[in-house]
């Protein structure tokens, strides 16, 4: 028999936390079919960081990664712009130096 991992939305988790507080830990956990350790983990996260802390870790990690990648992207864009400007200036300088050579008659 295959076990299926259940997932709950943030709103469902918050609802369960409030209901379990009303019903009691043992009875509430039985009602929703979750372990007491799961309840206590959710409660600890909720108290420390609010509803945002109940997001799955992979979502939290990806948001941090996105911010890091945005910073890196900005840094790379600046570097690219500087390199393109440098190449453009070198091209203009070469054209100016080559101009007298083109005008020389053989």
N, C-alpha and C positions, 0 to 999 in steps of 0.2 A: 504494500500500500504506500502510495506516494504522499509525502507531507507537502502541503502548500503553505508557503510563508505568507501570512496575512499582512497587509499594510493598511494604515489608516491615514486619513488626511489630517492636517494640523487642526482643523476645526473639530473633527471627530475626537481627536486626542484631548483637546481642551474640554469638550463636552463630557467625555468619560471622566476626566479628572474631577470636574465639578460634581457629577453624579455620584462618584465613589465617595467623595467627601460627605455627601448627604447620607448615603446608604451604609457607609462603613467599608473598610478595606476588603475584608473577606467576602462579604455579600456582593459588593460592587464588582469585584474582580471576577467572581463566578458569573454574575449577570452578563458581563461583556466578554467573558472567555479569555481573560488575560492573566498572566502570572502577577503575583504581588510585587515581585522584583521589577517587573516592567512598569507597574504603576509607580513605584518609588523612584525609578529612574526618570520617568516622565515628570513626576512632581518636582524632583530636584532640578531638572533642566528648566522647567517652567518658572520656578521660584528664582533661579539665577538669571535667566535671560528672557523671560516672558514667552510669548507665543512664537517668536522667531527662533528660539532655542529648540522648539519641538520639530523644526524642519529636519529631515534626514541629513546625516552627515555628508553624504555625497553631494547634496545640493549646496550645503554650506561651503564645502571645499571648492566646488565649481565656481561659486561667486567670488571667492578669494582668488582663484586662478584667473578669472576673467579680469578682475581689477589689476592683477599683476601683469597679465598679458597686454592690457590697455596701456599701462605705463611703459612697458617695453616697446610696444608698437609706436607710441609717441616719440620715444628716444630714437628708435630706428628711422622714423620719418625725418627727424631733424638731421641725423647723420647722413641720410640719403640726400637731403636738400643741400647740405654742405658739400658733399662730394660732387653733385651735379654742378653747383656753382663753381667749384674748383676746376672741373673739366671745361666748363664754358670759358672761364678766364684763360686757361691754358690754350684753348683753341684760338681765341682772339689774339693772344700774344704771338702764337705761331703764324697766324695770318699776317700780322703786322711785320714780323721779321721776314716772311717770305715775299712780301710785296716788293721790296727793292730788288730781289733776285729775279722776279718775273720781268721787271722793267729793263733789265740789262740785256743789250743786244749782242748777239754773237757775231 
